[in-house]
Amino acid sequence: MGRAVSAYKEIEVSENKLAIVEVKGGAGSWIKLSNGASQRLNLAGGILQSATSTFIFPEETYLLPKAFLTIAEEVSGLKLGPGGEIQLLYPNGSLFQSFSYPGSKSLAAAAPVFSPEPKIQTENMATGTPPEVSASAETQPALLASFFSNSAMNWGLGALGIGLLAALGFVASKRIS
């Protein structure tokens, strides 16, 4: 007896709003990425490349919606001179964005140059929910930093409100009995 088995996966293609937005070259260099989209982006396999070195994003590396990720030289190993160009490449090595940065300043005269029609695929399961995030040690700080910087106050206020409602309910139940 044979069994037929089927599996379905919904793939959604959306505009890629990932961008290098700021670079500081020289001593203590870093690169700042932005996700302007309303969905998280999977950066795994993406490549940052300078004139002398390359950094490949590890598996399970995500950038949350409307969030920034600053990657220090100590993390990426990228040696950025006092002025130059940094490239963001797709996992297959094709150019996504080229970013020219001035001396030791950032953003003021920087010029992002995009390749034609950048796109990224994000996966949604048949239920319409995004795939689970199981962050590795390398990506967890970036995910947590973005999470807390954007919503800690909201979570704290929500927890306080629930606590107050529970206390009022307790007091009201004691007065009734």
GUKOL-302687 format. One record per residue: residue in three letters; x, y, z of N, C-alpha, C in turn. Coordinates in nm, 4 decimals, m for minus. Atoms other than C-alpha are relative to their C-alpha. Layout:
<vexvos>
ALA	X	Y	Z	X	Y	Z	X	Y	Z $
...
</vexvos>
This chain:
<vexvos>
MET	0.0836	m0.1173	0.0000	0.0000	0.0000	0.0000	0.0883	0.1240	0.0000 $
GLY	m0.0766	m0.1244	0.0063	0.1379	0.3338	m0.0955	m0.0804	0.1150	0.0596 $
ARG	0.0633	m0.1200	m0.0541	0.0657	0.6625	0.0688	0.0455	0.1196	m0.0813 $
ALA	m0.0351	m0.1249	0.0674	0.0552	0.9973	m0.0981	0.0191	0.1072	0.1071 $
VAL	m0.0296	m0.1052	m0.0962	0.2114	1.2797	0.0964	0.0273	0.1288	m0.0768 $
SER	m0.0226	m0.1305	0.0623	0.2060	1.6459	0.0087	0.0457	0.0991	0.1047 $
ALA	m0.0429	m0.1088	m0.0875	0.3758	1.9459	0.1600	m0.0031	0.1281	m0.0816 $
TYR	0.0094	m0.1270	0.0690	0.3199	2.3071	0.0724	0.0728	0.1068	0.0782 $
LYS	m0.0663	m0.1135	m0.0615	0.5199	2.6169	0.1406	m0.0346	0.1221	m0.0842 $
GLU	0.0336	m0.1233	0.0690	0.4042	2.9641	0.0541	0.1228	0.0902	m0.0006 $
ILE	m0.1136	m0.0911	0.0132	0.6763	3.1945	m0.0751	m0.0560	0.1364	m0.0382 $
GLU	0.0444	m0.1360	0.0293	0.6125	3.5667	m0.0661	0.1210	0.0804	m0.0458 $
VAL	m0.1068	m0.0847	0.0503	0.8272	3.7980	m0.2749	m0.0392	0.1442	0.0300 $
SER	0.0297	m0.1388	m0.0342	0.8474	4.1519	m0.1438	0.1215	0.0869	m0.0299 $
GLU	m0.1084	m0.0931	0.0272	1.0539	4.4621	m0.2067	0.1022	m0.0067	0.1125 $
ASN	m0.1080	0.0063	m0.0972	1.3902	4.4476	m0.0347	0.0377	0.1417	0.0403 $
LYS	m0.0330	m0.1333	m0.0485	1.4430	4.7544	0.1807	0.1215	m0.0031	0.0915 $
LEU	m0.1260	0.0084	m0.0726	1.7759	4.6433	0.3236	0.0959	0.0999	m0.0618 $
ALA	m0.0952	m0.0969	0.0532	2.0422	4.9115	0.2910	0.1134	0.0237	0.0971 $
ILE	m0.1101	m0.0531	m0.0796	2.3831	5.0137	0.4122	m0.0298	0.1488	0.0124 $
VAL	0.0379	m0.1396	m0.0177	2.3021	5.3516	0.5645	0.1112	0.0854	0.0583 $
GLU	m0.1063	m0.0776	m0.0613	2.6192	5.4508	0.7451	0.1245	m0.0871	0.0139 $
VAL	m0.1272	0.0705	m0.0132	2.9860	5.3520	0.7494	0.1002	0.0944	0.0635 $
LYS	m0.1117	m0.0753	m0.0564	3.2744	5.4701	0.9644	0.1254	m0.0810	m0.0277 $
GLY	m0.1249	0.0658	0.0319	3.6157	5.3811	0.8288	0.1079	0.0375	0.0998 $
GLY	m0.1132	m0.0301	m0.0873	3.9539	5.3902	0.9997	m0.0056	m0.0819	0.1283 $
ALA	m0.0036	0.0712	m0.1286	4.0204	5.2869	1.3610	m0.1396	m0.0094	0.0597 $
GLY	0.1326	0.0204	m0.0596	3.7126	5.1406	1.5324	m0.1108	0.0055	m0.1029 $
SER	0.0974	m0.0098	0.1088	3.5290	5.1073	1.2005	m0.1230	m0.0865	0.0253 $
TRP	0.1252	0.0747	m0.0085	3.1715	4.9833	1.1681	m0.0865	0.0286	m0.1210 $
ILE	0.0955	m0.0117	0.1111	2.8905	4.9367	0.9163	m0.1397	m0.0091	0.0601 $
LYS	0.1373	m0.0003	m0.0511	2.5238	5.0159	0.9857	m0.0959	m0.0358	m0.1132 $
LEU	0.1016	0.0446	0.0952	2.2471	4.8295	0.8006	m0.1376	0.0396	0.0516 $
SER	0.1376	m0.0341	m0.0355	1.8785	4.9228	0.7962	m0.0960	m0.0910	m0.0744 $
ASN	0.1087	0.0742	0.0634	1.5695	4.7139	0.7268	m0.1229	0.0904	0.0035 $
GLY	0.1151	m0.0892	0.0083	1.2999	4.9579	0.6120	m0.1302	m0.0730	m0.0286 $
ALA	0.1200	0.0789	0.0326	1.0547	4.6749	0.5363	m0.0836	m0.0293	0.1241 $
SER	0.0886	0.0364	m0.1108	0.7622	4.5616	0.7491	0.0146	m0.1475	0.0368 $
GLN	m0.0279	0.1401	m0.0314	0.8990	4.2039	0.7540	0.1470	m0.0148	0.0347 $
ARG	m0.1407	0.0245	m0.0322	1.2161	4.0656	0.9047	0.0688	m0.0558	m0.1238 $
LEU	m0.0782	0.0481	0.1130	1.4931	3.9855	0.6605	0.1014	m0.1029	0.0476 $
ASN	m0.0995	0.1021	m0.0290	1.7073	3.6745	0.6599	0.1285	0.0398	m0.0728 $
LEU	m0.1269	m0.0445	0.0573	2.0657	3.7919	0.6057	0.0969	m0.1154	m0.0239 $
ALA	m0.0902	0.1154	0.0085	2.2168	3.4399	0.6130	0.0590	m0.0147	m0.1395 $
GLY	m0.0693	0.0190	0.1266	2.4762	3.3945	0.3412	0.0326	0.1294	m0.0724 $
GLY	m0.0304	m0.1295	0.0602	2.4769	3.7641	0.2492	0.1451	0.0359	0.0275 $
ILE	m0.1431	m0.0282	m0.0074	2.8226	3.9102	0.1997	0.0232	0.1508	0.0083 $
LEU	m0.0522	m0.1361	m0.0041	2.9814	4.2387	0.3067	0.1450	m0.0088	m0.0444 $
GLN	m0.1350	0.0096	0.0542	3.2994	4.3075	0.1152	0.0635	0.1386	m0.0084 $
SER	m0.0790	m0.1226	0.0137	3.5638	4.5786	0.1476	0.1095	m0.0279	m0.1021 $
ALA	m0.1092	0.0177	0.0973	3.8700	4.6281	m0.0709	0.0945	m0.1123	0.0410 $
THR	m0.0996	0.0973	m0.0466	4.0744	4.3916	0.1483	m0.0568	m0.1207	0.0731 $
SER	0.0536	0.1123	m0.0791	3.8349	4.1587	0.3346	m0.1478	m0.0226	m0.0280 $
THR	0.1375	0.0429	0.0249	3.5010	3.9773	0.3282	m0.0612	m0.0542	0.1292 $
PHE	0.0758	0.0542	m0.1133	3.2344	3.8970	0.5909	m0.1255	m0.0645	m0.0556 $
ILE	0.1208	0.0713	0.0419	2.9613	3.6357	0.5338	m0.0903	m0.0148	0.1215 $
PHE	0.0949	0.0117	m0.1108	2.6507	3.6527	0.7534	m0.0266	m0.1477	0.0286 $
PRO	0.0241	0.1409	m0.0343	2.6079	3.3230	0.9439	m0.1481	m0.0378	m0.0126 $
GLU	0.1371	0.0514	0.0030	2.2987	3.1036	0.9288	m0.0806	0.0583	0.1159 $
GLU	0.0913	m0.0498	m0.1038	1.9963	3.2197	1.1309	0.0294	0.1444	0.0396 $
THR	m0.0227	m0.1422	m0.0263	2.0921	3.5888	1.1014	m0.1167	0.0776	m0.0579 $
TYR	0.1183	m0.0736	0.0419	1.7809	3.8055	1.0893	0.0108	0.1463	0.0421 $
LEU	0.0122	m0.1405	m0.0353	1.7228	4.1798	1.0852	m0.1490	0.0291	0.0078 $
LEU	0.1420	m0.0211	m0.0246	1.3871	4.2687	1.2356	m0.0537	0.1197	m0.0780 $
PRO	0.0595	m0.1103	0.0757	1.1411	4.5065	1.0637	0.0314	0.1353	0.0628 $
LYS	m0.0241	m0.1388	m0.0417	1.2209	4.8778	1.0833	0.1138	0.0107	0.1015 $
ALA	m0.1102	0.0039	m0.0972	1.5431	4.7976	1.2716	0.1333	0.0282	m0.0685 $
PHE	m0.1362	m0.0244	0.0453	1.9116	4.8791	1.2396	0.0919	m0.1052	0.0608 $
LEU	m0.1013	0.0909	m0.0499	2.2138	4.6546	1.2809	0.1359	0.0634	m0.0267 $
THR	m0.1342	m0.0552	0.0135	2.5578	4.8003	1.3477	0.0996	m0.1127	0.0219 $
ILE	m0.0970	0.1092	m0.0039	2.8421	4.5589	1.2770	0.1389	0.0611	0.0164 $
ALA	m0.1319	m0.0548	m0.0306	3.1727	4.6515	1.4397	0.1090	m0.0807	m0.0698 $
GLU	m0.1164	0.0639	0.0613	3.5105	4.5700	1.2883	0.0400	m0.1264	0.0771 $
GLU	m0.0360	0.1157	m0.0833	3.5730	4.3328	1.5820	m0.0861	m0.1216	m0.0302 $
VAL	0.0921	0.1095	0.0305	3.2708	4.1243	1.4772	0.0204	m0.0493	m0.1428 $
SER	m0.0058	0.0368	0.1418	3.3039	4.1304	1.0985	0.1406	m0.0329	m0.0493 $
GLY	m0.1361	0.0176	0.0482	3.6805	4.1364	1.0656	0.0310	0.0843	m0.1224 $
LEU	m0.0212	m0.0856	0.1167	3.6371	4.3900	0.7844	0.0925	0.1154	0.0365 $
LYS	m0.0933	m0.1116	m0.0187	3.9263	4.6332	0.7635	m0.0415	0.1103	m0.0959 $
LEU	0.0461	m0.1114	0.0823	3.7877	4.9635	0.6400	0.0983	0.1150	0.0117 $
GLY	m0.0926	m0.1128	0.0015	4.0291	5.2335	0.5384	m0.0719	0.1288	0.0347 $
PRO	0.0606	m0.1276	m0.0361	3.9701	5.6016	0.6136	m0.0999	0.0507	m0.1046 $
GLY	0.0979	m0.0336	0.1034	3.7654	5.6280	0.2926	m0.0003	m0.1118	m0.1005 $
GLY	0.0032	0.1080	0.0978	3.6502	5.3828	0.0313	m0.1400	m0.0438	m0.0341 $
GLU	0.1274	0.0553	0.0434	3.3700	5.1553	m0.0730	m0.0221	m0.1340	0.0695 $
ILE	0.0397	0.1292	m0.0564	3.1841	4.8680	0.0910	m0.1120	m0.0534	m0.0888 $
GLN	0.1032	0.0597	0.0842	2.9693	4.6247	m0.1065	m0.0804	m0.1011	0.0802 $
LEU	0.0913	0.1007	m0.0546	2.6683	4.4234	0.0031	m0.0379	m0.0886	m0.1172 $
LEU	0.0236	0.0946	0.1088	2.6376	4.1107	m0.2094	m0.1055	m0.1018	0.0397 $
TYR	0.0915	0.1117	m0.0223	2.3669	3.8491	m0.2459	0.0832	m0.1245	0.0318 $
PRO	m0.0759	0.1232	m0.0278	2.4646	3.4970	m0.1286	0.0672	m0.0612	m0.1239 $
ASN	m0.0620	0.0542	0.1217	2.5376	3.4072	m0.4935	0.1152	0.0866	m0.0503 $
GLY	m0.1126	m0.0851	0.0361	2.7959	3.6892	m0.5095	m0.0345	0.1180	m0.0888 $
SER	0.0356	m0.1141	0.0838	2.6003	3.9304	m0.7304	m0.0231	0.1241	0.0865 $
LEU	0.0057	m0.1264	m0.0725	2.5964	4.2967	m0.6284	m0.1430	0.0382	0.0367 $
PHE	0.1276	m0.0555	m0.0454	2.3050	4.4231	m0.4198	0.0137	0.1503	0.0190 $
GLN	m0.0208	m0.1424	m0.0243	2.4434	4.7586	m0.3041	0.1490	0.0291	0.0139 $
SER	m0.1353	m0.0499	m0.0171	2.7670	4.9494	m0.3283	m0.0110	0.1331	0.0730 $
PHE	0.0104	m0.1191	m0.0845	2.8273	5.2218	m0.0681	0.1370	0.0654	0.0119 $
SER	m0.1248	m0.0749	m0.0108	3.1022	5.4838	m0.0986	m0.0054	0.0855	0.1248 $
TYR	m0.0027	m0.0785	m0.1231	3.2059	5.6435	0.2280	0.1228	0.0894	0.0031 $
PRO	m0.1111	m0.0953	m0.0060	3.4237	5.9481	0.2940	0.0944	m0.0326	0.1145 $
GLY	m0.0998	0.0146	m0.1062	3.7276	5.9746	0.5265	m0.0502	m0.0582	0.1294 $
SER	0.0395	0.0540	m0.1295	3.6529	5.9309	0.8959	m0.1407	0.0422	0.0384 $
LYS	0.1374	m0.0422	m0.0283	3.3058	6.0868	0.8736	m0.0949	m0.1020	m0.0596 $
SER	0.0967	0.0944	0.0537	2.9895	5.8945	0.8053	m0.1219	0.0736	m0.0517 $
LEU	0.1277	m0.0406	0.0557	2.6778	5.9550	0.5989	m0.0008	0.1343	m0.0709 $
ALA	0.0110	m0.1345	0.0555	2.7398	6.3245	0.5192	0.0145	0.0004	m0.1526 $
ALA	m0.0205	0.0005	0.1440	2.8800	6.2650	0.1694	m0.0041	m0.1423	m0.0549 $
ALA	0.0041	0.1394	0.0431	2.8167	5.8917	0.1486	m0.1012	m0.0165	m0.1121 $
ALA	0.0872	0.0180	0.1153	2.6549	5.7642	m0.1668	m0.0320	m0.1465	m0.0211 $
PRO	0.0376	0.1381	0.0314	2.4641	5.4363	m0.1814	m0.0333	m0.0132	m0.1479 $
VAL	0.0290	0.0264	0.1395	2.4439	5.2878	m0.5294	m0.0624	m0.1392	m0.0060 $
PHE	0.0706	0.1274	0.0013	2.1868	5.0121	m0.5846	0.0107	m0.0666	m0.1364 $
SER	0.0083	0.0742	0.1246	2.1940	4.7395	m0.8429	m0.1465	m0.0021	m0.0427 $
PRO	0.1389	m0.0056	0.0454	1.8778	4.7122	m1.0545	m0.0886	m0.1015	0.0710 $
GLU	0.1075	0.0807	m0.0560	1.5615	4.5725	m0.8952	0.0413	m0.0951	0.1114 $
PRO	m0.0316	0.0914	m0.1101	1.6823	4.4373	m0.5606	m0.1273	m0.0626	0.0560 $
LYS	0.1152	0.0731	m0.0541	1.4389	4.1729	m0.4319	0.0512	m0.1011	0.1018 $
ILE	m0.0349	0.1055	m0.0944	1.4381	3.9280	m0.1442	m0.1235	m0.0860	0.0218 $
GLN	0.1112	0.0887	m0.0266	1.2238	3.6268	m0.0712	m0.0082	m0.0261	0.1491 $
THR	0.0216	0.0361	m0.1392	1.0733	3.5750	0.2704	m0.1007	m0.1131	0.0015 $
GLU	0.0862	0.1174	m0.0039	0.9058	3.2512	0.3653	m0.1133	0.0198	0.0991 $
ASN	0.1143	0.0069	m0.0894	0.5592	3.2256	0.5139	m0.0563	m0.1405	m0.0103 $
MET	0.0576	0.1337	0.0010	0.4160	2.8933	0.6154	m0.1457	0.0112	m0.0464 $
ALA	0.1372	m0.0004	0.0478	0.0696	2.7938	0.4932	m0.0938	0.0711	0.0968 $
THR	0.0837	m0.0676	m0.0989	m0.0708	2.9393	0.8159	0.0115	0.1509	m0.0090 $
GLY	m0.0176	m0.1433	0.0128	0.0548	3.2833	0.7150	0.0950	0.0592	0.1026 $
THR	m0.0935	m0.0514	m0.1007	0.3045	3.3090	1.0004	0.1423	m0.0164	m0.0499 $
PRO	m0.1393	0.0127	0.0431	0.6766	3.3690	0.9505	0.0655	m0.1217	0.0633 $
PRO	m0.0686	0.1150	m0.0586	0.9180	3.0823	1.0127	0.0564	0.0346	0.1372 $
GLU	m0.0516	m0.0197	m0.1353	1.0409	3.0359	1.3680	0.1431	0.0507	m0.0040 $
VAL	m0.1371	m0.0493	m0.0118	1.3549	3.2193	1.4706	0.0678	m0.0764	0.1125 $
SER	m0.0812	0.0618	m0.1043	1.6074	3.0103	1.6553	0.1380	0.0613	m0.0136 $
ALA	m0.1217	m0.0791	0.0174	1.8855	3.2623	1.6921	0.1213	m0.0728	0.0553 $
SER	m0.1257	0.0548	m0.0486	2.2403	3.1399	1.7199	0.0667	0.1030	0.0893 $
ALA	m0.0701	m0.0908	m0.0904	2.4853	3.2966	1.9626	0.0443	0.1265	m0.0724 $
GLU	m0.0468	m0.1166	0.0740	2.6110	3.5290	1.6875	m0.1129	0.0994	m0.0267 $
THR	0.1079	m0.0901	0.0393	2.2667	3.6704	1.6001	m0.0871	0.0437	0.1157 $
GLN	0.0885	m0.0324	m0.1102	2.0912	3.6756	1.9350	0.0161	0.1428	0.0518 $
PRO	m0.0101	m0.1374	m0.0479	2.2393	4.0089	2.0543	m0.0661	0.1003	m0.0920 $
ALA	0.0612	m0.0941	0.0932	2.1249	4.1858	1.7369	m0.1515	m0.0080	0.0091 $
LEU	0.1444	0.0149	m0.0108	1.7735	4.0415	1.7643	m0.0509	0.0592	0.1306 $
LEU	0.0449	m0.0505	m0.1287	1.7457	4.1217	2.1341	0.0152	0.1511	0.0099 $
ALA	m0.0197	m0.1442	m0.0070	1.8893	4.4709	2.0993	m0.1116	0.0724	m0.0737 $
SER	0.1054	m0.0639	0.0763	1.6365	4.5579	1.8322	m0.1342	m0.0159	0.0711 $
PHE	0.1255	0.0256	m0.0690	1.3506	4.3986	2.0271	m0.0180	0.0933	0.1186 $
PHE	0.0132	m0.0816	m0.1194	1.4215	4.5838	2.3508	0.0034	0.1481	m0.0312 $
SER	m0.0070	m0.1424	0.0291	1.5086	4.9164	2.1934	m0.1306	0.0508	m0.0578 $
ASN	0.1224	m0.0446	0.0643	1.1791	4.9260	2.0056	m0.1255	m0.0244	0.0827 $
SER	0.1263	0.0338	m0.0615	0.9285	4.7734	2.2457	0.0047	m0.0264	0.1502 $
ALA	m0.0072	0.0296	m0.1432	1.0502	4.7385	2.6054	m0.0999	0.0826	0.0792 $
MET	0.0940	m0.0858	m0.0716	0.8434	5.0320	2.7214	m0.1429	m0.0497	m0.0187 $
ASN	0.1352	0.0509	0.0262	0.5303	4.8917	2.5550	m0.0284	m0.1261	0.0811 $
TRP	0.0192	0.1227	m0.0773	0.5808	4.5519	2.7179	m0.0114	0.0307	0.1490 $
GLY	0.0048	m0.0370	m0.1418	0.6465	4.7106	3.0569	m0.1334	0.0625	0.0371 $
LEU	0.1299	m0.0627	m0.0265	0.3336	4.9265	3.0389	m0.1131	m0.1021	m0.0082 $
GLY	0.1022	0.1045	0.0112	0.1275	4.6288	2.9238	m0.0027	m0.0903	0.1224 $
ALA	m0.0090	0.0849	m0.1194	0.2514	4.4146	3.2143	m0.0540	0.0736	0.1228 $
LEU	0.0508	m0.0798	m0.1112	0.1773	4.6975	3.4595	m0.1517	0.0075	m0.0045 $
GLY	0.1458	m0.0056	0.0156	m0.1754	4.7303	3.3206	m0.0668	m0.1314	0.0383 $
ILE	0.0561	0.1318	m0.0347	m0.2415	4.3566	3.3520	0.0072	m0.0216	0.1506 $
GLY	m0.0138	0.0133	m0.1452	m0.1088	4.3613	3.7089	m0.1042	0.0827	0.0740 $
LEU	0.1024	m0.0851	m0.0632	m0.3396	4.6510	3.8000	m0.1394	m0.0598	m0.0147 $
LEU	0.1304	0.0639	0.0200	m0.6401	4.4751	3.6473	m0.0169	m0.1212	0.0920 $
ALA	0.0066	0.1164	m0.0877	m0.5598	4.1586	3.8424	m0.0208	0.0438	0.1455 $
ALA	0.0150	m0.0496	m0.1372	m0.5265	4.3567	4.1684	m0.1419	0.0525	0.0232 $
LEU	0.1378	m0.0495	m0.0137	m0.8586	4.5341	4.1088	m0.1008	m0.1133	0.0055 $
GLY	0.0877	0.1158	m0.0019	m1.0255	4.2030	4.0347	0.0044	m0.0726	0.1322 $
PHE	m0.0157	0.0649	m0.1312	m0.8872	4.0540	4.3569	m0.0735	0.0796	0.1083 $
VAL	0.0645	m0.0852	m0.1006	m1.0052	4.3518	4.5660	m0.1518	m0.0056	m0.0169 $
ALA	0.1435	0.0052	0.0232	m1.3484	4.3447	4.4014	m0.0586	m0.1345	0.0451 $
SER	0.0521	0.1313	m0.0409	m1.3883	3.9701	4.4670	m0.0057	m0.0121	0.1530 $
LYS	0.0023	0.0036	m0.1470	m1.3050	4.0185	4.8384	m0.1148	0.0826	0.0553 $
ARG	0.1107	m0.0848	m0.0470	m1.5649	4.2970	4.8744	m0.1346	m0.0676	m0.0220 $
ILE	0.1266	0.0690	0.0304	m1.8377	4.0825	4.7179	m0.0230	m0.1120	0.0994 $
SER	0.0199	0.1142	m0.0877	m1.7781	3.7856	4.9475	m0.0003	0.0366	0.1444 $
</vexvos>
